[in-house]
């Protein structure tokens, strides 16, 4: 019976425009269990023929049959039926002998390490199991190569000059070992050594005129061969693949990897630090503004619109834009009576759906639960108490005491119709018995109204003067006490009073109907809309609402103040990001070239894997897994570098960006999780793409020829 049958094999190489034929219409049968030696000078085609038999070289004409059948899957054929012994042993240098043997064992073999240890002992390497190939002599490396081939337990052994680099004594020793451990297998030697062929060969062949010619053949009965043949009827394993196997390759070159990727680590660390610092300062600015203002409320103005018209306008807006308006509040000037004295007041409307927003600022009591319940502003409550009992220490009074004293005041809310020319009737009076159920500190809706606010507003509105400022304050319910002077010393005695009380929408509508005859009669020039308490949303809503019907006006001073702070860091941000982009490109090119060189240095190792039967797909997966591990360590090192920078430069850099000294950061390490994730993803892609593209350019099949 024949293991290998060659039919009309022709192999040629192209050299420039010329075609050189090395094998021409070659046919031969290699009998099972025989030892064949192929002799001939260098360049005659011996190694080419061996590569064709092994299924490594598929670029030829003719046919190779195994046990009478054409070979369909060369990777599977080589994995299950072929073992190699090379001239230089072809062991993977960064793996120890044990691992070199295990790498050759497919998934169907159990107890791989135990088997590998026994085989190394069998070839006399029991004391060298955990040594790397570089620590062994040439003969010892060949012994390890024999152990690896034996571990595969295949029917065919191909030996390409296995004794070419050995001395005479070691040659005989290695050949004896090969024939001992592979007794009964089909063995094909490629060699220059005629003496070895004379001693060991059952059949000696030479390549003559580009064909195989037999020059010696021993007589041996077929039955004897079959008796000694142990692998003839061996049971094929269920899984002879190398799927999901993983061994380090690029990672073995730690110093070269470090040199290739250190710049990428540094740039990524600086990127995380810079973006994190910018984000932290931006966040700090926003937190400062959230603490200073009520950012879910925007004050706007119109030429004059009724309550119903404003509500309809908001409904129309919400039907068109993603960023919604969640409510409306507005007010009108009126008066109350306290001990027969008429006092000015600004009555504000609250909607039940904005309960959460108002409740945040209630410092005593609760939010109204029915129309007859109202809230007083803290400032107005203090004014009333101070006016009628100037012995009260209004600076130190608690919210609870303020609330209790306020409820004791005999306040009347009676008011008459304000419609011009109308003689009021009994039905035109508003005289309800209202109950104060809470005090609200509503000063955060607008900033402290002193010289700082005036100059801040003047920065955004150059035409603003003192009288205009006072008028603006009064229109939104803020009456500034006089004297109010603006001189060289700034504004003096600028105590402000926020004369606000708050009605629920139902009671406010009733008040309008009584005092102004109907809800549509009174035209509001100033009103507030409620939104999500988010400064980015605030800016969008303010812009969209003003452009919606072009009938509203209003400066969003909070967004303008925010912009002024952010503008201070914009220049730093732009220059640092630009610098990082330039350095990042350099780092990426450095990483790519480094990985490319590492893969090039591993070309021989890739060839060894392929000779053992690893598929191209399995090898690519193995290298991609290494790429993911490398990416992980690059990201980890970058985070570590980022932490070092933060420890030594974090506070200085934050202070550099925070020109206004308004940011209060509690964390030493500041990073933006989104940009951090994006950076890590980019690093992974860079490394994976670098490895994949280099493997794609490398013809892996060519590496084992």
C-alpha positions in Angstrom: 0.0 0.0 0.0 1.2 3.5 -0.8 0.8 6.5 1.6 1.9 9.1 -1.0 1.4 8.9 -4.8 2.7 11.7 -7.0 1.2 12.0 -10.5 2.7 14.2 -13.2 4.1 16.9 -10.9 5.5 19.9 -12.7 6.9 22.8 -10.7 8.4 26.0 -12.1 9.6 29.4 -10.9 9.6 32.7 -12.7 12.8 34.6 -12.7 12.2 37.9 -14.4 10.8 37.1 -17.8 12.2 33.6 -17.8 10.5 30.5 -16.5 12.7 27.9 -14.8 11.3 24.4 -14.5 12.7 22.4 -11.5 10.3 19.4 -11.6 8.9 18.2 -14.9 6.1 15.5 -15.1 7.4 13.8 -12.0 5.6 10.7 -10.8 6.4 8.4 -7.9 4.8 6.2 -5.2 6.1 6.3 -1.6 5.3 3.0 0.0 3.8 2.8 3.5 6.3 2.2 6.3 9.4 2.7 4.1 12.3 5.0 4.6 13.1 7.0 1.5 16.1 9.3 1.0 16.0 11.9 -1.8 19.5 13.0 -2.7 20.8 15.7 -5.0 22.7 18.9 -5.2 21.3 22.2 -4.0 18.8 23.8 -6.3 17.7 20.5 -7.9 14.2 20.7 -6.4 14.5 18.4 -3.4 12.9 20.9 -0.9 10.3 22.0 -3.5 9.2 18.4 -3.8 9.0 18.0 0.0 6.9 21.2 0.2 4.5 19.8 -2.4 4.2 16.5 -0.6 3.4 18.4 2.7 0.8 20.6 1.1 2.8 23.7 1.8 3.4 24.6 -1.9 0.2 24.4 -3.9 1.4 26.3 -6.9 2.2 23.4 -9.2 0.5 21.2 -11.8 -0.2 17.5 -11.3 -1.7 15.6 -8.4 -0.8 14.4 -5.0 -2.8 11.4 -3.6 -2.9 10.3 0.0 -4.0 6.7 0.4 -5.4 6.8 -3.1 -7.5 10.0 -2.6 -6.9 13.5 -3.7 -6.2 16.0 -0.9 -9.0 18.5 -0.4 -8.0 20.4 2.8 -4.2 20.8 2.9 -4.2 22.4 6.4 -6.1 19.4 7.8 -4.0 16.9 5.8 -0.8 18.4 7.2 -2.2 18.7 10.7 -3.4 15.1 10.9 -0.8 13.2 8.7 2.5 15.1 8.4 5.3 15.8 10.9 8.4 17.8 10.2 12.0 17.7 11.3 14.1 20.6 9.9 17.8 21.2 9.6 17.8 23.9 12.2 15.1 22.3 14.4 12.7 25.2 13.9 11.8 25.5 17.5 10.0 28.7 18.6 12.8 30.5 20.5 10.8 32.4 23.2 9.0 29.2 24.3 10.6 26.5 26.5 10.9 22.9 25.2 7.7 21.8 27.0 5.7 24.6 25.4 7.2 23.8 22.0 5.9 20.3 22.2 2.5 21.3 23.5 2.1 23.8 20.7 2.3 21.0 18.2 -0.5 18.9 19.9 -3.9 19.5 18.4 -7.1 19.9 20.5 -8.1 16.2 20.3 -5.1 15.2 22.4 -5.7 15.1 26.2 -3.1 15.7 28.9 -0.8 17.5 26.5 1.8 18.6 29.1 2.1 15.1 30.5 2.6 13.6 27.1 5.1 16.3 26.2 7.2 15.6 29.3 7.2 11.8 28.6 8.4 12.4 25.0 11.2 14.8 26.1 12.3 12.1 28.5 12.2 9.5 25.8 14.6 11.5 23.6 16.9 12.1 26.5 16.0 15.7 27.4 14.5 15.2 30.9 16.8 17.7 32.4 16.0 20.4 29.8 12.2 20.4 29.8 11.9 24.1 30.9 14.8 25.4 29.1 14.5 27.6 26.0 16.1 26.4 22.7 18.9 29.0 22.9 20.2 27.2 26.1 20.7 23.9 24.3 23.3 22.5 21.9 22.5 21.8 18.2 22.0 18.1 18.8 19.8 18.7 21.8 17.6 21.0 19.8 17.2 18.4 17.1 16.2 15.9 19.8 13.5 18.3 20.9 12.4 18.6 17.2 12.2 14.8 17.1 10.1 14.8 20.3 7.7 17.4 18.7 7.3 15.3 15.6 6.8 12.2 17.6 4.1 13.9 19.7 2.0 14.4 16.7 1.8 10.7 16.0 1.3 11.1 12.3 1.7 8.5 9.5 4.3 10.5 7.6 7.6 12.1 8.7 9.3 14.6 6.4 12.9 15.4 7.2 14.5 18.4 5.5 18.3 18.0 6.1 17.8 17.1 9.8 21.5 16.3 10.2 23.0 18.9 8.0 24.5 21.0 10.8 25.6 18.1 13.0 29.0 16.4 13.5 29.4 12.7 12.4 28.8 11.2 15.8 25.7 13.3 16.4 24.4 12.5 12.9 24.3 8.8 13.6 22.8 9.4 17.0 20.0 11.5 15.6 19.2 9.2 12.7 19.1 6.2 15.1 16.7 8.1 17.3 14.5 9.1 14.4 14.3 5.5 13.2 13.7 4.2 16.7 10.8 6.5 17.6 9.3 6.5 14.1 9.6 2.8 13.5 7.0 1.6 11.1 6.1 5.1 9.8 6.6 6.4 6.3 9.8 8.6 6.4 11.0 10.8 3.6 14.5 12.3 4.0 15.9 15.1 1.9 19.7 15.1 2.3 23.1 15.5 0.7 24.6 12.7 2.8 24.9 9.6 0.7 26.5 7.6 3.5 23.5 8.1 5.8 21.3 7.1 2.9 23.3 3.9 2.3 23.0 3.0 6.0 19.3 3.8 6.7 17.3 4.0 3.5 14.9 1.4 2.2 14.8 3.4 -1.0 17.3 5.9 -2.3 16.1 8.4 -4.9 17.8 11.2 -6.8 16.4 14.0 -9.0 17.7 13.5 -12.4 16.5 15.5 -15.4 13.8 17.0 -13.2 12.4 13.6 -12.4 12.8 11.1 -9.5 15.0 8.2 -10.2 15.5 5.2 -7.9 19.1 4.2 -7.4 18.6 1.7 -4.6 15.7 -0.3 -3.2 15.7 -2.9 -0.4 13.5 -5.9 -0.7 11.1 -6.1 2.1 7.9 -8.1 2.2 4.7 -6.0 2.4 3.5 -8.1 5.3 6.5 -7.3 7.5 5.9 -3.6 6.9 2.2 -3.9 7.8 3.1 -5.7 11.0 5.4 -3.0 12.2 3.1 -0.2 11.1 1.4 1.1 14.3 -0.5 4.0 12.9 -2.2 2.2 10.0 -5.5 1.7 11.8 -5.2 4.5 14.4 -8.4 6.1 15.5 -8.7 9.7 14.2 -9.4 12.2 17.0 -12.7 14.1 17.1 -11.0 17.5 17.0 -7.7 17.7 15.3 -7.8 21.5 15.0 -5.9 24.2 16.9 -9.0 26.4 17.4 -9.0 28.8 20.3 -5.3 28.1 21.1 -3.3 31.0 22.3 0.4 31.5 22.8 2.4 34.7 23.1 4.5 35.8 20.2 4.8 39.6 20.0 4.5 39.9 23.8 7.8 37.9 24.1 9.6 41.0 22.8 8.8 43.2 25.8 11.6 45.7 25.4 10.9 46.3 21.7 7.2 46.6 22.5 8.0 49.2 25.1 10.1 51.2 22.7 7.4 51.0 20.0 4.5 52.0 22.3 6.0 54.3 24.9 5.2 57.5 23.0 1.6 56.3 22.5 1.3 55.7 26.2 2.7 59.2 27.0 0.4 61.0 24.5 -2.6 59.0 25.6 -1.9 59.9 29.3 -1.5 63.6 28.4 -4.7 63.4 26.4 -6.7 61.9 29.3 -5.2 64.5 31.7 -5.9 67.5 29.3 -9.5 66.5 28.3 -10.3 65.5 31.9 -9.0 68.9 33.2 -11.0 70.8 30.6 -14.1 68.8 31.4 -13.5 69.2 35.2 -13.2 73.0 34.8 -16.3 73.2 32.6 -18.1 71.1 35.1 -16.9 73.3 38.0 -18.1 76.4 36.1 -21.5 74.8 35.6 -21.7 73.8 39.3 -20.8 77.3 40.3 -23.6 78.7 38.1 -26.1 76.1 39.4 -25.3 77.2 42.9 -25.6 80.8 42.1 -28.7 80.7 39.9 -31.9 78.7 39.4 -30.9 77.5 35.9 -34.3 75.8 35.1 -36.0 79.2 34.7 -35.5 81.6 31.8 -36.9 85.2 31.9 -38.2 86.5 28.6 -40.2 89.5 27.4 -42.8 90.3 24.7 -44.7 93.3 23.5 -47.6 92.1 25.6 -49.4 88.8 25.6 -52.3 87.4 27.6 -51.9 84.3 29.8 -53.8 82.1 27.4 -51.7 83.3 24.4 -48.5 82.5 26.2 -49.7 79.0 27.2 -50.8 78.3 23.6 -47.4 79.5 22.3 -45.6 77.1 24.7 -47.8 74.2 23.5 -47.0 75.1 19.9 -43.2 75.2 20.7 -43.3 71.8 22.4 -44.9 70.3 19.4 -41.9 71.3 17.2 -38.7 71.1 19.3 -37.0 68.2 21.2 -36.0 70.4 24.2 -39.3 70.9 26.0 -40.7 73.7 28.1 -42.3 72.3 31.2 -44.1 75.2 32.6 -44.7 78.9 32.9 -44.6 81.5 35.7 -45.4 85.2 35.5 -46.6 87.9 37.7 -48.3 91.3 37.9 -47.9 94.2 40.3 -50.6 94.6 43.0 -50.9 95.5 46.6 -51.7 94.1 50.0 -52.8 95.8 53.2 -51.2 95.5 56.6 -52.7 97.5 59.5 -54.5 99.8 57.1 -51.2 100.5 55.2 -51.2 99.7 51.5 -48.0 97.9 50.4 -46.7 97.0 47.0 -46.5 93.3 46.0 -45.8 91.3 43.0 -48.1 88.3 42.6 -46.6 85.3 40.8 -48.3 82.3 39.2 -47.1 78.8 40.0 -48.2 75.7 38.1 -48.6 72.4 39.9 -46.3 70.6 37.4 -43.4 72.8 38.5 -43.9 71.8 42.2 -40.5 70.1 42.4 -38.6 73.1 41.2 -40.3 75.5 43.6 -40.1 73.0 46.5 -36.3 73.0 46.3 -36.3 76.6 47.5 -39.0 76.4 50.2 -37.1 77.1 53.4 -40.0 76.8 55.8 -43.5 75.3 55.4 -44.5 73.4 52.3 -45.8 73.8 48.7 -49.5 74.9 48.4 -52.0 72.0 48.1 -55.1 74.0 47.3 -55.8 77.4 45.6 -56.2 79.3 48.9 -52.7 78.6 50.0 -49.8 80.8 49.0 -46.1 81.3 49.5 -44.1 84.4 50.5 -40.6 85.2 49.3 -38.0 85.3 52.1 -37.0 88.9 51.2 -40.6 90.2 51.3 -41.3 88.4 54.6 -38.2 90.1 56.1 -39.3 93.5 54.8 -42.7 93.2 56.3 -41.4 92.1 59.7 -38.7 94.8 59.7 -41.3 97.4 58.7 -43.7 96.6 61.5 -41.2 95.5 64.1 -37.8 97.0 63.6 -36.5 95.4 66.8 -36.4 92.0 65.1 -32.9 90.9 64.2 -33.7 90.1 60.5 -30.1 89.0 59.8 -30.1 86.2 62.3 -33.7 85.1 62.5 -34.3 81.4 61.6 -36.5 80.4 58.7 -38.9 78.8 61.2 -39.3 81.9 63.3 -39.7 84.0 60.2 -42.5 81.8 59.0 -44.3 81.7 62.3 -44.0 85.5 62.8 -45.2 86.1 59.2 -48.4 84.1 59.8 -49.2 86.2 62.8 -49.4 89.4 60.7 -52.9 90.7 59.9 -52.4 90.7 56.1 -55.4 91.5 53.8 -55.3 90.6 50.1 -58.4 92.6 49.2 -58.1 94.4 45.8 -60.5 96.2 43.5 -60.9 96.1 39.7 -58.1 98.0 37.9 -59.9 98.4 34.6 -59.7 102.1 33.6 -63.0 104.0 33.8 -65.0 101.3 35.4 -67.0 101.8 38.6 -66.3 98.7 40.7 -69.2 96.6 41.9 -69.2 94.1 44.7 -68.4 91.3 42.2 -65.3 93.3 41.1 -63.5 92.9 44.3 -61.0 90.3 45.1 -61.1 89.6 48.8 -60.2 86.0 49.6 -59.0 84.6 52.9 -55.6 83.2 51.9 -53.3 81.1 54.0 -49.5 81.4 54.1 -48.1 77.8 54.0 -44.5 78.5 53.2 -41.6 80.8 52.6 -39.5 80.5 49.5 -36.0 81.8 49.0 -36.3 82.8 45.4 -33.2 84.9 45.1 -31.3 82.2 43.1 -33.5 83.0 40.1 -31.5 86.1 39.6 -28.1 87.0 40.9 -27.1 89.4 43.7 -28.3 92.8 42.6 -25.4 94.9 43.5 -22.7 96.7 41.4 -21.3 93.3 40.3 -24.6 92.4 38.6 -24.9 95.9 37.0 -21.4 95.7 35.5 -22.0 92.1 34.4 -25.2 93.0 32.6 -23.5 96.1 31.2 -20.9 93.8 29.7 -23.5 92.0 27.7 -25.7 95.1 27.0 -23.6 98.3 26.5 -26.7 100.5 26.4 -27.7 99.5 30.0 -27.7 102.5 32.3 -28.6 102.8 36.0 -32.2 103.8 35.3 -32.6 101.0 32.8 -31.2 98.5 35.3 -33.6 99.7 38.0 -36.5 99.4 35.5 -35.5 95.9 34.5 -35.3 94.8 38.1 -38.7 96.3 38.8 -40.3 94.6 35.8 -39.3 91.2 37.1 -40.5 91.9 40.6 -37.3 93.3 42.2 -37.7 96.7 43.7 -34.3 98.3 44.6 -34.3 100.5 47.7 -33.0 104.0 47.4 -30.7 105.8 47.6 -29.2 104.0 44.6 -26.1 105.8 43.4 -23.4 104.9 40.9 -20.3 106.9 41.5 -16.6 106.3 41.9 -17.3 104.2 44.9 -19.8 102.0 43.0 -23.3 101.4 44.1 -23.9 102.2 47.7 -26.7 101.1 50.0 -28.0 98.7 47.3 -30.2 96.6 49.6 -32.8 95.0 47.4 -36.2 93.7 48.2 -37.9 90.9 46.3 -41.6 91.7 46.9 -43.0 88.4 45.7 -45.9 86.2 46.7 -46.9 83.1 44.9 -50.4 81.8 43.9 -51.3 78.5 42.3 -52.5 78.8 38.7 -56.2 78.4 39.6 -56.2 81.2 42.1 -54.0 83.4 39.9 -56.5 83.1 37.1 -59.3 83.9 39.4 -57.4 87.0 40.6 -57.0 88.1 36.9 -60.7 87.6 36.2 -61.7 89.7 39.2 -59.2 92.5 38.9 -58.8 92.7 35.1 -62.3 91.4 34.2 -60.9 88.5 32.2 -57.8 86.4 31.8 -57.2 87.9 28.3 -57.3 91.5 29.3 -54.0 91.8 31.1 -51.0 91.7 28.8 -47.8 90.4 30.3 -44.5 91.8 29.1 -42.3 89.6 31.2 -42.6 85.9 32.0 -40.5 82.9 32.9 -40.4 79.5 31.3 -39.3 76.3 33.1 -37.0 73.8 31.5 -34.7 70.9 32.6 -32.0 72.3 34.9 -29.2 71.9 32.3 -27.2 74.7 31.0 -26.8 73.2 27.5 -30.5 72.6 27.3 -31.1 76.2 28.6 -29.0 77.6 25.8 -30.9 75.6 23.1 -34.3 76.4 24.5 -33.5 80.1 24.8 -32.2 80.3 21.2 -35.1 78.2 19.7 -37.8 80.0 21.6 -36.6 83.4 20.5 -36.4 82.3 16.9 -39.7 80.4 17.1 -42.0 83.3 16.2 -39.7 86.2 16.6 -42.0 87.9 19.0 -40.0 87.4 22.2 -36.8 89.0 23.5 -34.5 88.3 26.4 -30.9 88.0 27.3 -29.9 84.7 28.8 -27.4 86.2 31.2 -26.6 82.8 32.8 -25.5 81.4 29.4 -23.7 84.5 28.6 -21.8 84.4 31.9 -21.0 80.8 31.3 -19.7 81.6 27.8 -17.4 84.3 29.2 -15.9 81.7 31.6 -15.5 79.0 28.9 -14.0 81.5 26.5 -11.1 81.9 29.0 -10.1 78.3 28.6 -10.9 78.0 24.9 -7.5 79.2 23.7 -5.7 76.7 26.0 -8.0 73.9 24.8 -7.5 74.6 21.1 -3.7 74.8 21.4 -3.3 71.6 23.5 -5.7 69.6 21.3 -3.8 70.7 18.2 -0.5 69.8 19.8 -1.9 66.4 20.9 -3.1 65.7 17.4 0.3 66.3 15.9 2.0 64.2 18.5 -0.7 61.6 18.3 0.0 61.1 14.6 3.7 60.6 15.3 2.9 58.2 18.1 0.6 56.1 15.9 3.2 55.9 13.1 5.8 54.9 15.7 3.5 52.2 17.1 2.6 50.9 13.6 6.2 50.7 12.5 7.2 49.0 15.7 4.4 46.4 15.5 5.3 45.9 11.8 8.9 45.2 12.7 7.9 42.8 15.5 5.6 40.8 13.1 8.4 40.7 10.5 10.7 39.4 13.2 8.2 36.6 13.9 7.8 35.5 10.3 9.8 32.3 11.0 7.6 31.5 14.0 4.5 32.0 11.9 6.0 29.5 9.4 6.6 27.0 12.2 3.0 27.3 13.3 1.8 26.8 9.7 4.0 23.7 9.3 2.4 22.2 12.3 -1.1 22.6 10.8 -2.3 25.9 12.2 -4.6 27.6 9.7 -4.2 31.2 8.6 -7.4 32.1 10.4 -6.2 30.5 13.7 -2.9 32.4 13.5 -4.6 35.7 12.8 -7.0 35.2 15.8 -4.0 34.4 18.0 -2.2 37.6 17.0 -5.4 39.7 17.3 -5.8 38.4 20.9 -2.2 39.5 21.6 -3.2 42.9 20.1 -6.1 43.1 22.6 -3.7 42.3 25.5 -1.2 44.9 24.3 -4.0 47.4 24.0 -5.1 46.7 27.6 -1.6 47.2 28.9 -1.1 50.4 26.8 -4.4 51.8 28.3 -3.4 50.7 31.8 0.0 52.3 31.5 -1.6 55.5 30.1 -3.9 55.7 33.1 -0.9 55.2 35.4 0.9 58.0 33.6 -2.2 60.2 33.8 -2.3 59.7 37.5 1.4 60.7 37.9 0.7 63.9 35.8 -2.3 64.7 37.9 -0.4 64.3 41.2 2.3 66.7 40.2 0.6 69.1 37.7 -3.1 68.7 38.2 -3.7 71.6 40.7 -1.4 73.9 38.7 -3.1 73.2 35.4 -6.6 73.6 36.9 -5.6 77.0 38.3 -4.2 78.0 34.9 -7.6 77.3 33.3 -9.7 78.7 36.1 -8.9 82.4 35.6 -11.9 83.5 37.6 -11.1 81.2 40.6 -14.7 79.9 40.8 -14.1 76.2 40.3 -14.1 74.0 43.4 -12.8 70.6 42.6 -12.9 67.8 45.2 -11.2 65.1 43.1 -7.4 65.0 42.4 -7.9 62.8 39.4 -10.2 64.4 36.8 -11.1 62.5 33.6 -14.0 62.4 31.2 -15.4 58.9 30.9 -16.6 59.4 27.3 -13.3 60.8 25.9 -11.5 58.1 28.0 -13.5 55.4 26.4 -13.1 56.9 23.0 -9.3 57.1 23.5 -9.1 53.5 24.6 -11.2 52.4 21.6 -8.9 54.3 19.3 -5.9 52.7 20.8 -7.4 49.2 20.4 -8.3 50.0 16.8 -4.8 51.4 16.1 -3.0 48.3 17.5 -5.5 45.7 16.0 -5.5 47.4 12.6 -1.7 47.6 12.6 -1.4 43.9 13.4 -4.1 42.9 10.9 -2.8 45.0 8.1 0.7 43.7 8.5 -0.5 40.0 8.7 -2.7 40.7 5.6 0.4 41.9 3.7 2.3 38.9 4.8 1.7 35.7 2.8 1.7 33.3 5.7 1.8 30.3 3.4 5.0 31.6 1.9 6.7 31.7 5.3 7.0 27.9 5.6 8.5 27.2 2.3 
